[in-house]
Structures are given as C-alpha cells and as structure tokens.
Amino acid sequence: MDTTVPSPQPSASLIGRLRPAHAGDFVFHAVTFVFAFSVLVLIALMLFEMLRGSWLTISRYGLAFVYGTDWNPPVERFGALPFVYGTIVSSGVALVVAVPISIAVALFVTYQAPMALRRPVISVVELLAAIPSVAFGLWGIFVLVPFMRDTVAPPFISALGWMPLFEGPSYGVGMLTSGLILAIMITPIVTAVSRDVLAAVPQHQRDGALALGATQWEAVRVVFQYALPGITGAIILGLARAVGETMAVTMVIGNRADINASLFAPGYSMASVIANEFPEANSKLYMSALIEVGVLLFLVSFGVRALAQLLVWRATRGRSIGREG
C-alpha cells in the first residue's frame, strides 16, 4: 500500500496572484536599472563631448595645460593652474568657515533649541538657500567688498602681514571674500542635511549615554560618531556647490589669473573664467582651452568626491548610521 503523501499543489488562484507580483517586480527592477544606468551614460556622454571639444588643446599642450601658469589668449598661451588654485583655495576657505557653523546650528536645532525657537531657525536657514547667487554677488560687491577692504584687511595686514597668507595690499575683492560668500551659500545645504542625519540617529544612543552618566557634550559626541558618514556627505554636497558656483564668485574674486599665497589677493576660478571668457572666444584654440578648463572642473569635482569617500571609509570602516561596526 502506497503511503506517500502527495505534495500540495498550488491552486490556480494562488498562481494567478503570484504572476502579476513577479511581473511587477521584474518591471520595477528593469525601470530602476534603466534610470540608474542612464545617469552613468549621461555623465559618460558629457565627458566625451567635453574631451572632443577640448582635444585641440589636449593634443597641443598635454599636461602642460594643467600645470601651466600663463593664460594669454591674444598670443595663444594657455595654462589653467591659476584657475585650479583659485577654485581650491576659495572652496577651502568656504568649508573652513561654513562647516563648524553648519554643524553647530544642526546640533542646536536638533537637541538644544526649544520648540518655539526651532522652527524660526530652520526657516531662516532654508531662506538663505532660496536666495539667488546673483543676489549674493551684488551684496558682496556693495557690502562685503568695502567691509573687507576698509575694516577686516587693515588689522590683519598690520598684525600678520609678515605671513604670506595675509600680506597686502587688499582691494576688497579676493579669494577670502569669495570664500566668505561661498560659506554663506553652502551653510544652508550642510546645515539641512546634517540636521536630517542627526535626527535619523536612534534616540536610544543618546539616552543610553546620558543614562550611563555622560554629560550633554559627551552624549552629543556619541551621536556624532554614528552620524559622521551622513555629515561627511553633507560637507561633500556643500563642497560641490562651492566648486561649481559661478556668478557670485565671479563678482567678488577679482578675476585675475595669478597664483598668490595671500588670501586678500585677487584670483580666478575655473567656473568664473568659463563664464567670463566663453563669449569672447574668437578662435578654435581659445574655445578648446575653455572647454578643457571645464574638463578639469569635472575631474576636480570627481576627485574631491572620491577623496571624501575614502576619508569616510577610513573613519567609519563601513559603519552606517544607527548600526555598530
């Protein structure tokens, strides 16, 4: 006598319910893959078109274009190092000023501010993000530049003028002024993202530290360790905004293709030279040189992003928010 129990067969109604779900999963994965892959294709096409447009200067100058310091379009001599230097210095000044302020505001709004004050502070920070860059540039020209020239620069030059960073003279416009403008512009981005990251850290991490006798500052340090990857991402977003900013920087940086250690000296950024001189490019070589500056801006942005990811990995060793490594 056969005692084998036949395995249960799925009913037709169950199969009918599963097939649409499987088909929906397939369509969902396919659509998301296409959209994600299209971003990579778009970036590759952008880089290809810029390389094709700048191939004339690439083939003529090679790496000398990157480390060259002479930018003289009338005699067709092109070196982009002053623009790379001005971009890095002004963006670095912006980070030095904006990051501590942004993190402090995010910590205050998340853990310290009373409810009656929290919403007004958040609204003011978000309002800064909505101001157009040209408005920041105009404010920089009429307010910040005279203030830097007449009030800020003279004491620094008289007291610290022996240092290359603060040697004069000061004209108001310069890399320090552009860095301060950029700091104001990236503070809302870094603050908003940092605040969201801090709010996403499980509350029991801070409560546990306080229960063990930690002070408020020590509890914040515990939370900060878990939020470090996200805060670093916020800083990267701010840096990307600072590196690519054009209008406000163009109006206050001075637009002089020189490399000077002094923060009060005029400079030039990669985005500014493209915006200023692209309409004046009256030769193929000149146009190709400006497009290659755009390629360098593209590569600098990616390089900074890769370096930041490396720093995050070394600092966290794969730890994510709310999870111990």
TIMI-356054 format. One record per residue (C-alpha): residue number from 1; residue in one letter; x, y, z. Coordinates in steps of 0.25 Angstrom, whole numbers. Layout:
# residues N
node nr NUM rest A u X v Y w Z
...
//
This chain:
# residues 325
node nr 1 rest M u 0 v 0 w 0
node nr 2 rest D u 6 v 13 w -4
node nr 3 rest T u 6 v 23 w 8
node nr 4 rest T u 13 v 34 w 1
node nr 5 rest V u 7 v 47 w 4
node nr 6 rest P u 6 v 55 w -9
node nr 7 rest S u 12 v 69 w -8
node nr 8 rest P u 1 v 80 w -8
node nr 9 rest Q u 0 v 87 w -22
node nr 10 rest P u -2 v 102 w -22
node nr 11 rest S u -16 v 106 w -26
node nr 12 rest A u -19 v 113 w -39
node nr 13 rest S u -24 v 125 w -32
node nr 14 rest L u -10 v 126 w -24
node nr 15 rest I u -2 v 125 w -37
node nr 16 rest G u -11 v 136 w -43
node nr 17 rest R u -7 v 145 w -31
node nr 18 rest L u 7 v 142 w -31
node nr 19 rest R u 10 v 144 w -46
node nr 20 rest P u 6 v 159 w -46
node nr 21 rest A u 14 v 161 w -34
node nr 22 rest H u 26 v 154 w -41
node nr 23 rest A u 24 v 162 w -53
node nr 24 rest G u 23 v 175 w -45
node nr 25 rest D u 36 v 172 w -38
node nr 26 rest F u 42 v 170 w -52
node nr 27 rest V u 37 v 183 w -58
node nr 28 rest F u 41 v 190 w -45
node nr 29 rest H u 55 v 185 w -45
node nr 30 rest A u 56 v 188 w -60
node nr 31 rest V u 51 v 202 w -59
node nr 32 rest T u 60 v 206 w -48
node nr 33 rest F u 72 v 199 w -54
node nr 34 rest V u 70 v 207 w -67
node nr 35 rest F u 69 v 220 w -60
node nr 36 rest A u 81 v 218 w -51
node nr 37 rest F u 89 v 213 w -63
node nr 38 rest S u 84 v 225 w -71
node nr 39 rest V u 91 v 234 w -61
node nr 40 rest L u 104 v 228 w -63
node nr 41 rest V u 102 v 228 w -78
node nr 42 rest L u 99 v 243 w -77
node nr 43 rest I u 112 v 246 w -69
node nr 44 rest A u 120 v 238 w -79
node nr 45 rest L u 114 v 246 w -91
node nr 46 rest M u 116 v 259 w -85
node nr 47 rest L u 131 v 255 w -82
node nr 48 rest F u 132 v 250 w -96
node nr 49 rest E u 127 v 263 w -102
node nr 50 rest M u 136 v 272 w -94
node nr 51 rest L u 148 v 263 w -97
node nr 52 rest R u 145 v 264 w -112
node nr 53 rest G u 143 v 279 w -111
node nr 54 rest S u 156 v 281 w -104
node nr 55 rest W u 164 v 271 w -112
node nr 56 rest L u 171 v 282 w -119
node nr 57 rest T u 178 v 288 w -107
node nr 58 rest I u 180 v 274 w -101
node nr 59 rest S u 188 v 269 w -113
node nr 60 rest R u 195 v 282 w -114
node nr 61 rest Y u 199 v 285 w -99
node nr 62 rest G u 197 v 271 w -92
node nr 63 rest L u 199 v 272 w -77
node nr 64 rest A u 206 v 286 w -78
node nr 65 rest F u 192 v 292 w -79
node nr 66 rest V u 189 v 287 w -65
node nr 67 rest Y u 202 v 292 w -58
node nr 68 rest G u 204 v 304 w -67
node nr 69 rest T u 202 v 318 w -61
node nr 70 rest D u 202 v 327 w -73
node nr 71 rest W u 188 v 330 w -78
node nr 72 rest N u 189 v 339 w -90
node nr 73 rest P u 179 v 337 w -101
node nr 74 rest P u 184 v 348 w -111
node nr 75 rest V u 197 v 340 w -112
node nr 76 rest E u 190 v 327 w -111
node nr 77 rest R u 197 v 323 w -98
node nr 78 rest F u 188 v 315 w -88
node nr 79 rest G u 191 v 310 w -74
node nr 80 rest A u 180 v 306 w -65
node nr 81 rest L u 187 v 305 w -52
node nr 82 rest P u 183 v 319 w -46
node nr 83 rest F u 168 v 315 w -48
node nr 84 rest V u 170 v 301 w -41
node nr 85 rest Y u 177 v 308 w -30
node nr 86 rest G u 167 v 319 w -28
node nr 87 rest T u 156 v 309 w -28
node nr 88 rest I u 162 v 300 w -18
node nr 89 rest V u 166 v 312 w -9
node nr 90 rest S u 153 v 319 w -9
node nr 91 rest S u 145 v 306 w -7
node nr 92 rest G u 155 v 302 w 4
node nr 93 rest V u 152 v 315 w 11
node nr 94 rest A u 137 v 313 w 10
node nr 95 rest L u 138 v 300 w 16
node nr 96 rest V u 147 v 305 w 28
node nr 97 rest V u 136 v 315 w 31
node nr 98 rest A u 123 v 308 w 28
node nr 99 rest V u 125 v 294 w 33
node nr 100 rest P u 127 v 298 w 48
node nr 101 rest I u 115 v 308 w 47
node nr 102 rest S u 106 v 298 w 40
node nr 103 rest I u 109 v 286 w 50
node nr 104 rest A u 107 v 295 w 62
node nr 105 rest V u 94 v 300 w 56
node nr 106 rest A u 89 v 286 w 53
node nr 107 rest L u 93 v 281 w 67
node nr 108 rest F u 86 v 293 w 73
node nr 109 rest V u 73 v 291 w 65
node nr 110 rest T u 73 v 276 w 67
node nr 111 rest Y u 76 v 275 w 82
node nr 112 rest Q u 76 v 289 w 89
node nr 113 rest A u 66 v 298 w 83
node nr 114 rest P u 53 v 300 w 90
node nr 115 rest M u 41 v 296 w 81
node nr 116 rest A u 37 v 311 w 80
node nr 117 rest L u 51 v 315 w 74
node nr 118 rest R u 53 v 302 w 66
node nr 119 rest R u 44 v 305 w 54
node nr 120 rest P u 49 v 320 w 52
node nr 121 rest V u 63 v 316 w 52
node nr 122 rest I u 60 v 305 w 42
node nr 123 rest S u 52 v 315 w 33
node nr 124 rest V u 63 v 325 w 33
node nr 125 rest V u 74 v 315 w 29
node nr 126 rest E u 64 v 310 w 18
node nr 127 rest L u 62 v 324 w 13
node nr 128 rest L u 77 v 326 w 11
node nr 129 rest A u 77 v 314 w 2
node nr 130 rest A u 66 v 321 w -7
node nr 131 rest I u 74 v 334 w -9
node nr 132 rest P u 79 v 334 w -24
node nr 133 rest S u 94 v 334 w -25
node nr 134 rest V u 94 v 348 w -33
node nr 135 rest A u 87 v 354 w -21
node nr 136 rest F u 99 v 349 w -12
node nr 137 rest G u 108 v 354 w -22
node nr 138 rest L u 102 v 368 w -22
node nr 139 rest W u 102 v 368 w -7
node nr 140 rest G u 117 v 364 w -8
node nr 141 rest I u 120 v 376 w -17
node nr 142 rest F u 113 v 387 w -9
node nr 143 rest V u 114 v 382 w 5
node nr 144 rest L u 125 v 371 w 7
node nr 145 rest V u 136 v 376 w -2
node nr 146 rest P u 136 v 390 w 5
node nr 147 rest F u 135 v 384 w 18
node nr 148 rest M u 147 v 374 w 15
node nr 149 rest R u 155 v 386 w 9
node nr 150 rest D u 153 v 396 w 20
node nr 151 rest T u 150 v 388 w 33
node nr 152 rest V u 155 v 374 w 32
node nr 153 rest A u 168 v 374 w 24
node nr 154 rest P u 176 v 386 w 30
node nr 155 rest P u 177 v 380 w 44
node nr 156 rest F u 181 v 366 w 39
node nr 157 rest I u 191 v 373 w 29
node nr 158 rest S u 197 v 381 w 40
node nr 159 rest A u 198 v 370 w 51
node nr 160 rest L u 200 v 358 w 42
node nr 161 rest G u 205 v 364 w 29
node nr 162 rest W u 219 v 357 w 31
node nr 163 rest M u 211 v 344 w 28
node nr 164 rest P u 209 v 340 w 13
node nr 165 rest L u 194 v 338 w 15
node nr 166 rest F u 191 v 352 w 20
node nr 167 rest E u 201 v 360 w 12
node nr 168 rest G u 195 v 372 w 5
node nr 169 rest P u 191 v 381 w -1
node nr 170 rest S u 176 v 378 w 0
node nr 171 rest Y u 166 v 383 w -11
node nr 172 rest G u 153 v 376 w -4
node nr 173 rest V u 152 v 366 w -15
node nr 174 rest G u 160 v 354 w -14
node nr 175 rest M u 160 v 339 w -10
node nr 176 rest L u 156 v 342 w 4
node nr 177 rest T u 144 v 350 w 0
node nr 178 rest S u 139 v 339 w -10
node nr 179 rest G u 141 v 329 w 1
node nr 180 rest L u 132 v 336 w 11
node nr 181 rest I u 122 v 338 w 0
node nr 182 rest L u 122 v 323 w -3
node nr 183 rest A u 122 v 320 w 12
node nr 184 rest I u 109 v 327 w 13
node nr 185 rest M u 103 v 320 w 1
node nr 186 rest I u 107 v 306 w 5
node nr 187 rest T u 103 v 307 w 20
node nr 188 rest P u 88 v 304 w 18
node nr 189 rest I u 91 v 292 w 10
node nr 190 rest V u 101 v 286 w 20
node nr 191 rest T u 92 v 290 w 32
node nr 192 rest A u 79 v 284 w 26
node nr 193 rest V u 86 v 271 w 22
node nr 194 rest S u 93 v 270 w 36
node nr 195 rest R u 81 v 273 w 43
node nr 196 rest D u 73 v 261 w 36
node nr 197 rest V u 85 v 252 w 39
node nr 198 rest L u 85 v 255 w 53
node nr 199 rest A u 70 v 253 w 55
node nr 200 rest A u 72 v 240 w 48
node nr 201 rest V u 81 v 234 w 59
node nr 202 rest P u 73 v 225 w 68
node nr 203 rest Q u 69 v 233 w 81
node nr 204 rest H u 73 v 222 w 90
node nr 205 rest Q u 88 v 224 w 86
node nr 206 rest R u 88 v 238 w 93
node nr 207 rest D u 78 v 233 w 104
node nr 208 rest G u 88 v 222 w 107
node nr 209 rest A u 100 v 231 w 108
node nr 210 rest L u 92 v 240 w 118
node nr 211 rest A u 87 v 229 w 126
node nr 212 rest L u 102 v 224 w 128
node nr 213 rest G u 105 v 238 w 134
node nr 214 rest A u 110 v 245 w 121
node nr 215 rest T u 109 v 260 w 120
node nr 216 rest Q u 102 v 266 w 109
node nr 217 rest W u 114 v 269 w 101
node nr 218 rest E u 119 v 254 w 103
node nr 219 rest A u 105 v 249 w 98
node nr 220 rest V u 106 v 258 w 86
node nr 221 rest R u 120 v 252 w 83
node nr 222 rest V u 113 v 238 w 83
node nr 223 rest V u 102 v 243 w 74
node nr 224 rest F u 113 v 250 w 65
node nr 225 rest Q u 121 v 237 w 63
node nr 226 rest Y u 108 v 230 w 57
node nr 227 rest A u 105 v 242 w 49
node nr 228 rest L u 119 v 244 w 43
node nr 229 rest P u 116 v 237 w 30
node nr 230 rest G u 104 v 246 w 27
node nr 231 rest I u 110 v 259 w 32
node nr 232 rest T u 122 v 256 w 23
node nr 233 rest G u 112 v 254 w 11
node nr 234 rest A u 106 v 268 w 15
node nr 235 rest I u 120 v 274 w 14
node nr 236 rest I u 122 v 268 w 1
node nr 237 rest L u 109 v 274 w -4
node nr 238 rest G u 114 v 287 w 1
node nr 239 rest L u 127 v 286 w -6
node nr 240 rest A u 121 v 282 w -19
node nr 241 rest R u 113 v 295 w -18
node nr 242 rest A u 125 v 303 w -15
node nr 243 rest V u 134 v 297 w -26
node nr 244 rest G u 123 v 299 w -37
node nr 245 rest E u 118 v 313 w -33
node nr 246 rest T u 120 v 323 w -43
node nr 247 rest M u 112 v 336 w -42
node nr 248 rest A u 115 v 341 w -28
node nr 249 rest V u 129 v 337 w -29
node nr 250 rest T u 131 v 344 w -42
node nr 251 rest M u 126 v 357 w -36
node nr 252 rest V u 136 v 357 w -24
node nr 253 rest I u 148 v 348 w -26
node nr 254 rest G u 155 v 359 w -35
node nr 255 rest N u 157 v 351 w -48
node nr 256 rest R u 172 v 351 w -48
node nr 257 rest A u 179 v 339 w -54
node nr 258 rest D u 190 v 339 w -43
node nr 259 rest I u 195 v 330 w -32
node nr 260 rest N u 197 v 337 w -19
node nr 261 rest A u 198 v 332 w -5
node nr 262 rest S u 191 v 344 w 1
node nr 263 rest L u 176 v 342 w 3
node nr 264 rest F u 174 v 357 w 1
node nr 265 rest A u 180 v 356 w -14
node nr 266 rest P u 170 v 355 w -26
node nr 267 rest G u 169 v 341 w -32
node nr 268 rest Y u 161 v 333 w -42
node nr 269 rest S u 153 v 321 w -42
node nr 270 rest M u 150 v 310 w -53
node nr 271 rest A u 135 v 313 w -53
node nr 272 rest S u 138 v 328 w -54
node nr 273 rest V u 147 v 328 w -65
node nr 274 rest I u 138 v 320 w -74
node nr 275 rest A u 126 v 329 w -71
node nr 276 rest N u 135 v 342 w -73
node nr 277 rest E u 142 v 338 w -86
node nr 278 rest F u 134 v 328 w -93
node nr 279 rest P u 126 v 339 w -101
node nr 280 rest E u 140 v 345 w -105
node nr 281 rest A u 146 v 332 w -110
node nr 282 rest N u 149 v 336 w -124
node nr 283 rest S u 158 v 325 w -129
node nr 284 rest K u 157 v 309 w -128
node nr 285 rest L u 169 v 308 w -119
node nr 286 rest Y u 163 v 318 w -109
node nr 287 rest M u 150 v 311 w -109
node nr 288 rest S u 157 v 298 w -107
node nr 289 rest A u 165 v 303 w -96
node nr 290 rest L u 152 v 308 w -89
node nr 291 rest I u 145 v 294 w -91
node nr 292 rest E u 157 v 288 w -85
node nr 293 rest V u 156 v 296 w -73
node nr 294 rest G u 142 v 291 w -72
node nr 295 rest V u 148 v 277 w -73
node nr 296 rest L u 157 v 280 w -61
node nr 297 rest L u 146 v 285 w -53
node nr 298 rest F u 139 v 272 w -56
node nr 299 rest L u 151 v 264 w -52
node nr 300 rest V u 153 v 272 w -39
node nr 301 rest S u 139 v 270 w -35
node nr 302 rest F u 140 v 255 w -36
node nr 303 rest G u 154 v 255 w -30
node nr 304 rest V u 149 v 262 w -17
node nr 305 rest R u 137 v 253 w -17
node nr 306 rest A u 146 v 241 w -17
node nr 307 rest L u 155 v 246 w -7
node nr 308 rest A u 143 v 249 w 2
node nr 309 rest Q u 138 v 235 w 1
node nr 310 rest L u 152 v 230 w 4
node nr 311 rest L u 152 v 238 w 17
node nr 312 rest V u 138 v 233 w 21
node nr 313 rest W u 142 v 219 w 19
node nr 314 rest R u 155 v 221 w 27
node nr 315 rest A u 147 v 228 w 38
node nr 316 rest T u 135 v 218 w 39
node nr 317 rest R u 141 v 205 w 34
node nr 318 rest G u 127 v 202 w 27
node nr 319 rest R u 119 v 206 w 39
node nr 320 rest S u 105 v 212 w 36
node nr 321 rest I u 96 v 221 w 43
node nr 322 rest G u 90 v 214 w 55
node nr 323 rest R u 98 v 202 w 54
node nr 324 rest E u 111 v 198 w 61
node nr 325 rest G u 122 v 193 w 53
//
